[in-house]
Amino acid sequence: MVTSLDGKRFAEMIIQGANHLAANAKTVDALNVFPVPDGDTGTNMNLTMTSGAKEVQKNVQEHIGALSAAFAKGLLMGARGNSGVILSQLFRGFSKSIEAKASISAIEFAEAFQAGIKSAFKAIMKPVEGTILTVAREAAKKGVQVAKTEKDIAAVMEEILDEAKKTLSRTPEMLPVLKEVGVVDSGGQGLVFIYEGFLAELKGEELPDTPSAIPSMDELVSAEHHKHVQDFMNTEDIKYGYCTEIMVRLDRSIPASKAFSEDRFRQDLSHLGDSLLVISDDDIVKVHVHTERPGDVLNYGQQYGSLIKLKVDNMREQHSAIVGETQHTLVSGKKEVKKEKQAYGVITVAMGDGIAEMFKSIGADVVIEGGQTMNPSTEDILKAIEEANAEQIIILPNNKNVVMASEQAAELAEAKVVVVPSKTVPQGMAALLAFNPSQPLEKNMQAMEEALGRVKSGQVTYAVRDTNIDGISIKKDDYMGIFEGKIVKTSPALLEASKQLLGQMIGEEDEIVTVIYGKDVASSQVDELVSYIESRYPDVEIEVHDGRQPLYSFIFAVE
């Protein structure tokens, strides 16, 4: 019987959970089968969990609060994709709830999982039932119920895992797109693998390092759910004139009845404006809010301690050029040199050297290599923010699975960082072309977000397996035309699939077609496709670029 859990034992649980997920990452990827060659939920969760486990291995100690804090930090910095961000938030809340404890009991263990649910749901503006969040929530709820009478932590973990599996099996009933062929949610399956590792360690068992069986094709689903499940974030509607940021060093001598509560703090400030972010860690709370009364925000924060940093910008006025401010930057391992901080910086994500060059040519300051199958981590994005070295930074994720990591990095950054939620390369380019460095941030955000809706995005890639989605029968190695995230055409021939896709995309009012071809496309194929567009759509202007991107033979933008 395990009645008390310390840091060293929890570290072993984490490591076995990470190893078990790593062994089964491809199984999780297979559930994400939309059936393009970039199903990456398992990959993202594995990389995130591995980052957390590495931080644990560097900080093994008996104090479980300190150990779990190291775990949460590793997850946070290594978080990749939406599934990784959610995983990091689950254990951020877990860690915060036990940070002061040297060891924990069964009920404290169960309540920590419950605290993780609260943290994760705060991070998601519109949670979707039938996802990893549902699996985690129902499992945590069962854990608390059991722990009220059960003192054995291993028994509580067994009930948590059992409920996670039961909930996972019900996810197809919650998400219709999962039910189409009958597969479970991929993120939820990844979480179950982690919990299996936790339980095995508590019971003194060693799980095999060979993967569980990958589901057969009859068990696989239209993973169009990958599109819906990860589309959590909405564009902010900025209504208030003053962008206000404060940092408060909390006064621990304040009476308990008036002590700082992040939930109450956030709730009170929510009445003063919008675009609110509240992040507290140890003795510091950081606030960002758009408000008409910045003085009220400062006064409210000062009730809890001393203001150690504050910044107020009038977003209705054009920002004055900021000059003379410098920071120290290391260059190629040489001595520190001074680099002037710019007023604006734009960061974008791109996969393919040619696409990266295109973004730089139209104004991107930093291009992060990544995208499908290569989602950058929170830490990668934070490094890019530092490299951009600007007072105001705009991030263009260009992939729906990079939006949440970008938002998380924006919250952690010291600079003012906003995310324009571009979900495709064409959207990112349209948004960047709408950027005007002489305009204030509010107007740029508005113009760039409006630009997202003015471009139509299409891609052509190949199928990695036979499947059937939305009534379309798809054969392995067929080429698929994807229009705004939905497979609309398939063909054994690349150019035929491309022509059919363009037929869906180009309308009578459209004027420009941009063709970005991948690294495996022959120049003769590009020439043939361009000739087809010229003859079939004589009124449109055609732009052709060598993107050198992998996986996607063509990316089309239609405006």
VOGU-3710 file (C-alpha; in Angstrom, 3 decimals, decimal comma):
1> mvtsldgkrf> 0,000/0,000/0,000  1,262/3,474/-0,939  -0,154/5,981/1,560  2,362/8,775/1,000  4,001/9,988/-2,198  7,262/11,940/-2,182  9,246/13,566/-4,950  11,542/10,628/-5,662  8,655/8,213/-6,150  6,720/10,730/-8,253
11> aemiiqganh> 9,819/11,228/-10,418  9,826/7,497/-11,177  6,128/7,680/-12,072  6,800/10,548/-14,467  9,704/8,781/-16,135  7,732/5,565/-16,640  4,738/7,558/-17,906  6,993/9,386/-20,379  8,628/6,146/-21,529  5,281/4,429/-22,038
21> laanaktvda> 3,955/7,339/-24,067  7,161/7,403/-26,135  6,770/3,709/-26,921  3,217/4,333/-28,104  3,547/7,739/-29,782  3,031/6,234/-33,246  -0,139/4,551/-32,037  -1,480/7,934/-30,958  -0,363/9,479/-34,259  -2,243/6,748/-36,116
31> lnvfpvpdgd> -5,490/7,768/-34,432  -4,997/11,227/-35,864  -5,410/9,939/-39,364  -6,915/12,715/-41,533  -5,155/10,654/-43,632  -2,382/13,087/-44,548  1,224/12,235/-43,638  1,313/14,609/-40,675  -0,738/13,112/-37,843  1,278/14,442/-34,951
41> tgtnmnltmt> -0,678/14,366/-31,676  1,434/11,500/-30,356  4,629/13,167/-31,524  3,694/16,455/-29,865  2,633/14,858/-26,573  5,763/12,705/-26,560  8,107/15,655/-27,111  6,273/17,664/-24,452  6,346/14,839/-21,910  9,989/14,094/-22,682
51> sgakevqknv> 10,873/17,720/-21,956  9,106/17,458/-18,599  10,830/14,165/-17,742  14,274/15,580/-18,577  13,691/18,494/-16,200  12,633/16,002/-13,525  15,772/13,920/-14,009  17,880/17,035/-13,442  15,992/17,932/-10,251  15,159/14,654/-8,484
61> qehigalsaa> 14,455/15,379/-4,802  12,282/14,145/-1,981  10,133/17,299/-1,779  7,258/16,514/-4,134  6,223/20,170/-4,453  9,637/21,175/-5,767  9,860/18,097/-7,970  6,457/18,693/-9,538  7,356/22,356/-10,132  10,361/21,219/-12,152
71> fakgllmgar> 8,116/18,830/-14,086  5,607/21,598/-14,843  8,404/23,924/-15,996  9,794/21,282/-18,353  6,352/20,622/-19,812  5,649/24,321/-20,234  8,857/25,061/-22,105  8,669/21,920/-24,234  4,961/22,128/-25,068  4,296/21,497/-28,769
81> gnsgvilsql> 0,972/21,633/-30,530  -2,365/22,022/-28,831  -2,201/18,579/-27,246  1,170/19,424/-25,686  -0,051/22,780/-24,408  -3,095/21,156/-22,795  -0,871/18,507/-21,214  1,398/21,204/-19,799  -1,576/23,062/-18,355  -2,960/19,908/-16,717
91> frgfsksiea> 0,250/19,420/-14,771  0,780/23,124/-14,163  -2,388/23,117/-12,080  -1,391/19,800/-10,498  1,962/21,263/-9,494  0,577/24,522/-8,108  -1,785/22,659/-5,807  1,019/20,731/-4,075  3,923/23,183/-4,358  4,270/23,610/-0,581
101> kasisaiefa> 4,083/19,902/0,298  7,024/17,601/0,958  4,821/14,540/0,396  1,143/14,003/-0,331  -1,641/11,642/0,693  -4,168/9,899/-1,524  -6,740/12,686/-1,242  -4,099/15,357/-1,945  -2,940/13,340/-4,947  -6,498/13,158/-6,321
111> eafqagiksa> -7,187/16,825/-5,626  -4,018/17,754/-7,525  -5,443/16,124/-10,654  -8,628/18,140/-10,081  -6,577/21,349/-9,826  -4,976/20,453/-13,144  -8,406/20,364/-14,778  -9,155/23,899/-13,632  -5,856/25,161/-15,045  -6,345/23,428/-18,412
121> fkaimkpveg> -9,919/24,635/-18,874  -8,800/28,215/-18,177  -6,364/27,942/-21,058  -9,077/26,906/-23,530  -11,638/29,530/-24,472  -14,123/27,041/-25,962  -13,467/23,504/-24,706  -14,765/20,701/-26,903  -16,315/17,584/-25,384  -14,854/14,272/-26,473
131> tiltvareaa> -11,212/15,351/-26,256  -8,270/14,944/-23,882  -9,924/17,548/-21,648  -13,008/15,374/-21,172  -10,901/12,303/-20,438  -8,803/14,192/-17,883  -11,819/15,814/-16,215  -13,852/12,649/-15,715  -10,811/10,714/-14,488  -9,951/13,437/-11,950
141> kkgvqvakte> -13,534/13,576/-10,725  -13,518/9,820/-10,094  -10,184/10,067/-8,314  -11,500/12,597/-5,799  -14,577/10,469/-5,135  -12,512/7,361/-4,443  -9,846/9,135/-2,375  -12,422/10,288/0,172  -12,369/6,738/1,588  -9,370/5,070/-0,067
151> kdiaavmeei> -5,936/5,727/1,483  -3,867/3,733/-1,026  -2,535/6,062/-3,732  -2,005/3,126/-6,090  -5,688/2,192/-5,725  -6,732/5,792/-6,414  -4,485/5,916/-9,503  -6,023/2,650/-10,677  -9,506/4,177/-10,465  -8,320/7,336/-12,239
161> ldeakktlsr> -6,875/5,237/-15,066  -9,987/3,055/-15,242  -12,261/6,092/-15,569  -9,921/7,647/-18,136  -10,206/4,494/-20,260  -13,989/4,376/-19,900  -14,314/8,036/-20,866  -11,927/7,551/-23,772  -14,132/4,753/-25,090  -17,107/7,151/-25,007
171> tpemlpvlke> -15,422/9,963/-26,955  -16,890/8,808/-30,303  -20,356/9,400/-28,837  -19,387/12,955/-27,877  -17,723/13,967/-31,164  -19,736/12,878/-34,229  -16,656/13,029/-36,422  -15,040/10,379/-34,218  -18,048/8,114/-34,542  -17,896/8,040/-38,342
181> vgvvdsggqg> -15,776/4,902/-38,254  -15,430/4,528/-34,491  -12,039/5,630/-33,195  -11,261/7,263/-29,860  -9,718/10,713/-29,374  -5,966/10,702/-29,967  -5,061/13,169/-27,199  -7,147/11,246/-24,702  -5,376/8,039/-25,716  -2,011/9,721/-25,153
191> lvfiyegfla> -3,094/10,735/-21,639  -4,178/7,145/-20,900  -0,694/5,908/-21,847  0,843/8,386/-19,374  -1,531/7,290/-16,619  -0,720/3,644/-17,342  2,927/4,451/-16,711  2,054/6,211/-13,456  0,091/3,217/-12,182  2,714/0,666/-13,200
201> elkgeelpdt> 5,340/2,486/-11,155  3,056/2,701/-8,110  2,425/-1,046/-8,337  6,108/-1,842/-8,813  5,591/-3,088/-12,351  7,594/-2,444/-15,496  5,659/-1,775/-18,684  7,031/-3,164/-21,964  8,838/-0,692/-24,172  7,169/-2,155/-27,249
211> psaipsmdel> 4,187/-0,255/-28,605  0,598/-1,317/-28,246  -1,008/-2,525/-31,459  -1,809/0,244/-33,897  -5,543/0,119/-34,681  -6,596/-1,535/-37,909  -8,048/0,552/-40,698  -11,571/-0,599/-39,844  -11,085/1,035/-36,437  -9,692/4,289/-37,748
221> vsaehhkhvq> -11,833/7,377/-38,209  -12,109/10,442/-40,294  -9,710/12,494/-38,255  -11,317/15,658/-39,429  -11,831/15,956/-35,674  -8,187/17,093/-35,638  -9,471/20,200/-37,348  -12,400/20,804/-34,999  -10,828/19,769/-31,711  -7,885/22,064/-32,066
231> dfmntediky> -9,803/25,124/-33,224  -10,165/26,515/-29,708  -9,053/30,081/-29,876  -11,182/33,006/-31,081  -9,900/36,319/-32,379  -9,946/38,972/-29,669  -12,249/41,912/-30,209  -10,331/44,878/-28,811  -12,745/47,541/-27,521  -10,714/49,480/-24,946
241> gycteimvrl> -8,164/52,215/-25,537  -5,326/51,565/-23,098  -3,150/48,479/-23,217  -2,127/48,121/-19,579  0,503/45,802/-18,155  1,557/45,530/-14,533  3,729/43,200/-12,510  3,107/42,910/-8,789  5,426/41,461/-6,154  2,957/39,884/-3,746
251> drsipaskaf> 3,041/40,916/-0,101  2,875/37,721/1,953  2,141/39,673/5,154  -1,381/40,524/3,976  -4,026/38,923/6,236  -5,301/35,576/5,010  -8,803/36,972/4,530  -7,426/39,395/1,938  -4,644/37,232/0,530  -4,052/36,937/-3,199
261> sedrfrqdls> -6,268/34,515/-5,121  -5,596/34,205/-8,840  -9,227/33,327/-9,560  -10,600/36,299/-7,627  -7,903/38,586/-9,046  -8,803/37,557/-12,613  -12,534/37,859/-11,970  -12,237/41,369/-10,489  -10,050/42,625/-13,338  -12,369/41,131/-15,963
271> hlgdsllvis> -14,843/43,922/-15,143  -12,301/46,594/-16,075  -11,696/45,637/-19,714  -10,931/42,795/-22,110  -7,971/40,870/-23,545  -7,166/39,935/-19,964  -4,242/37,692/-19,069  -3,278/36,946/-15,467  -0,245/34,763/-14,740  0,984/34,161/-11,203
281> dddivkvhvh> 4,065/32,251/-10,211  5,653/32,114/-6,772  5,737/35,717/-5,533  4,891/37,510/-8,768  1,676/38,165/-10,657  1,753/39,543/-14,196  -1,265/41,264/-15,745  -2,150/42,344/-19,276  -5,515/44,008/-19,942  -7,088/46,459/-22,382
291> terpgdvlny> -9,064/49,011/-20,387  -10,419/52,563/-20,369  -9,234/53,083/-16,771  -5,605/52,009/-16,394  -5,381/53,765/-13,033  -8,005/51,404/-11,627  -5,909/48,423/-12,715  -2,820/49,832/-10,989  -4,733/50,626/-7,813  -6,272/47,179/-7,710
301> gqqygslikl> -2,946/45,407/-8,178  -1,301/47,524/-5,496  -3,676/46,084/-2,904  -1,699/42,856/-3,081  1,852/44,157/-3,034  4,303/46,491/-4,721  4,228/47,396/-8,397  7,587/46,391/-9,838  6,730/46,971/-13,483  4,002/48,835/-15,292
311> kvdnmreqhs> 3,339/49,880/-18,857  0,382/51,741/-20,401  -0,038/52,407/-24,143  -2,750/54,539/-25,717  -3,832/52,257/-28,539  -5,862/54,975/-30,212  -2,789/57,022/-30,899  0,002/56,063/-33,191  2,830/54,705/-31,087  5,776/57,038/-30,870
321> aivgetqhtl> 8,985/55,636/-32,183  11,010/54,253/-29,345  14,680/55,133/-29,646  17,778/54,654/-27,643  16,707/51,492/-25,866  19,179/48,666/-26,182  19,685/45,192/-24,917  22,672/42,888/-24,682  22,776/40,122/-27,215  25,318/37,341/-27,691
331> vsgkkevkke> 26,483/36,972/-31,274  28,185/33,757/-32,425  29,708/33,161/-29,006  31,542/36,498/-29,063  31,382/39,232/-26,462  28,089/40,973/-25,776  27,147/43,689/-28,221  24,361/46,243/-28,107  21,444/45,894/-30,446  18,786/48,554/-30,791
341> kqaygvitva> 15,302/47,423/-29,915  12,826/47,946/-32,740  9,283/49,262/-32,387  7,791/46,208/-34,167  8,802/42,630/-34,775  6,957/39,972/-36,783  7,528/36,271/-36,164  6,158/33,628/-38,484  6,297/29,835/-38,751  7,174/28,183/-42,059
351> mgdgiaemfk> 8,140/24,747/-43,356  10,358/24,857/-46,404  13,318/27,111/-47,231  11,495/28,763/-50,085  8,459/29,637/-47,976  10,756/31,004/-45,272  12,456/33,235/-47,862  9,061/34,454/-49,077  8,036/35,475/-45,571  11,320/37,299/-45,020
361> sigadvvieg> 10,973/39,098/-48,341  7,601/40,559/-47,325  8,622/41,698/-43,868  9,014/38,839/-41,365  11,812/39,523/-38,873  12,151/35,961/-37,551  11,012/32,748/-39,247  10,701/29,636/-37,090  11,198/26,403/-38,974  8,170/24,224/-38,423
371> gqtmnpsted> 4,574/23,505/-39,281  3,028/20,134/-40,041  4,886/17,296/-38,257  7,310/19,894/-36,869  5,310/22,009/-34,416  7,657/24,414/-32,620  7,623/24,300/-28,837  6,745/27,126/-26,475  10,462/27,499/-25,796  11,250/27,720/-29,533
381> ilkaieeana> 8,746/30,555/-29,860  10,080/32,327/-26,753  13,582/32,238/-28,266  12,202/33,773/-31,456  10,520/36,512/-29,404  13,863/37,290/-27,791  15,574/37,281/-31,193  12,965/39,670/-32,630  14,079/42,213/-30,011  11,103/44,550/-30,350
391> eqiiilpnnk> 8,711/46,488/-28,148  5,684/44,973/-29,896  5,740/41,558/-31,503  3,178/39,879/-33,749  3,240/36,103/-34,212  1,781/34,373/-37,282  1,536/30,619/-36,470  0,308/29,590/-39,965  -0,923/26,280/-38,560  -3,875/25,608/-36,260
401> nvvmaseqaa> -1,720/23,293/-34,165  0,782/26,068/-33,431  -1,726/28,718/-32,309  -1,980/27,575/-28,688  1,783/27,249/-28,190  2,113/30,768/-29,633  -0,523/32,062/-27,193  1,287/30,378/-24,315  4,613/31,895/-25,335  2,950/35,316/-25,626
411> elaeakvvvv> 1,729/35,026/-22,029  5,191/34,114/-20,760  7,106/36,769/-22,718  8,287/40,020/-21,165  7,619/41,962/-24,357  4,160/42,853/-25,607  3,279/39,917/-27,864  0,058/39,269/-29,756  -0,950/36,346/-31,952  -2,775/36,732/-35,257
421> psktvpqgma> -4,239/33,205/-35,533  -3,307/32,366/-39,114  -3,847/28,666/-39,770  -2,319/28,291/-43,242  0,650/29,697/-45,134  -1,620/31,711/-47,483  -3,374/33,250/-44,471  -0,021/34,141/-42,925  1,165/35,827/-46,109  -2,083/37,743/-46,518
431> allafnpsqp> -1,859/38,942/-42,925  1,786/39,977/-43,267  1,037/41,953/-46,426  -1,632/43,840/-44,451  0,894/44,825/-41,763  1,870/48,508/-41,695  4,723/49,430/-39,299  3,565/53,052/-39,209  0,211/52,050/-37,696  -0,475/51,306/-34,016
441> leknmqamee> -0,823/47,727/-32,858  -4,611/47,839/-32,557  -5,055/48,867/-36,200  -2,499/46,338/-37,397  -4,248/43,545/-35,508  -7,568/44,527/-37,043  -6,167/44,752/-40,576  -4,236/41,482/-40,318  -7,148/39,541/-38,863  -9,454/40,855/-41,580
451> algrvksgqv> -6,908/39,721/-44,174  -7,203/36,130/-42,942  -10,721/35,950/-44,334  -9,847/37,366/-47,736  -7,727/34,459/-48,928  -8,734/30,884/-49,741  -6,231/28,149/-48,848  -5,666/24,811/-50,561  -3,058/22,054/-50,363  -2,272/18,896/-52,283
461> tyavrdtnid> -0,650/15,969/-50,507  -0,737/12,171/-50,595  -2,737/9,672/-48,533  -0,832/7,482/-46,115  -3,551/4,800/-45,971  -6,899/3,715/-47,353  -9,869/5,380/-45,673  -13,265/6,921/-46,274  -14,025/10,494/-45,227  -17,208/12,467/-45,868
471> gisikkddym> -18,260/9,920/-48,479  -14,956/10,188/-50,364  -13,122/6,898/-50,849  -9,385/7,455/-50,527  -6,693/4,973/-51,494  -3,183/4,849/-50,111  -0,766/7,021/-52,159  -3,634/8,864/-53,876  -3,216/12,615/-54,084  -5,760/14,625/-52,099
481> gifegkivkt> -6,948/18,170/-52,694  -7,652/19,869/-49,346  -9,708/23,069/-49,346  -9,865/25,015/-46,067  -8,998/21,886/-44,102  -11,492/19,571/-45,844  -10,590/16,861/-48,358  -12,620/17,643/-51,479  -10,884/15,771/-54,330  -8,677/12,719/-54,781
491> spalleaskq> -6,841/11,226/-57,733  -3,965/8,820/-58,400  -2,385/11,625/-60,450  -0,874/14,728/-58,838  -1,857/17,192/-61,547  -5,378/15,834/-61,841  -5,957/16,262/-58,101  -4,454/19,760/-58,301  -6,675/20,799/-61,199  -9,793/19,466/-59,493
501> llgqmigeed> -8,911/21,328/-56,293  -8,382/24,600/-58,164  -11,782/24,080/-59,780  -13,300/24,098/-56,299  -11,289/27,115/-55,159  -11,400/29,612/-58,025  -14,608/31,641/-58,366  -15,792/34,259/-60,829  -14,743/37,159/-58,614  -11,240/35,878/-57,876
511> eivtviygkd> -8,291/37,746/-59,355  -5,042/36,169/-58,116  -3,891/32,555/-57,838  -0,613/31,880/-56,040  1,052/28,512/-56,622  3,710/27,372/-54,136  5,278/24,096/-55,228  7,091/21,591/-53,024  10,565/20,126/-53,168  9,474/16,899/-54,908
521> vassqvdelv> 7,579/18,566/-57,761  9,225/18,590/-61,203  9,493/21,862/-63,125  7,597/20,249/-66,008  4,665/19,578/-63,686  4,668/23,189/-62,531  4,721/24,422/-66,139  1,838/22,125/-67,087  -0,276/23,288/-64,158  0,398/26,965/-64,875
531> syiesrypdv> -0,573/26,448/-68,534  -3,788/24,812/-67,407  -4,663/27,738/-65,128  -3,893/30,249/-67,880  -6,152/28,504/-70,373  -8,983/27,635/-67,955  -8,989/30,905/-66,003  -7,691/33,579/-68,406  -8,766/36,495/-66,193  -6,724/35,584/-63,142
541> eievhdgrqp> -3,172/36,680/-62,419  -0,810/33,805/-61,549  2,134/33,966/-59,150  4,475/30,982/-58,859  6,952/30,359/-56,029  9,362/27,555/-55,194  8,445/26,817/-51,559  10,621/23,683/-51,276  8,201/22,423/-48,623  8,022/18,685/-47,809
551> lysfifave> 4,834/16,591/-47,782  2,662/19,124/-49,639  3,235/19,081/-53,386  1,284/22,292/-53,901  -0,044/25,048/-51,687  -2,577/27,340/-53,363  -3,769/30,789/-52,354  -6,772/32,278/-54,169  -7,826/35,904/-53,696
//
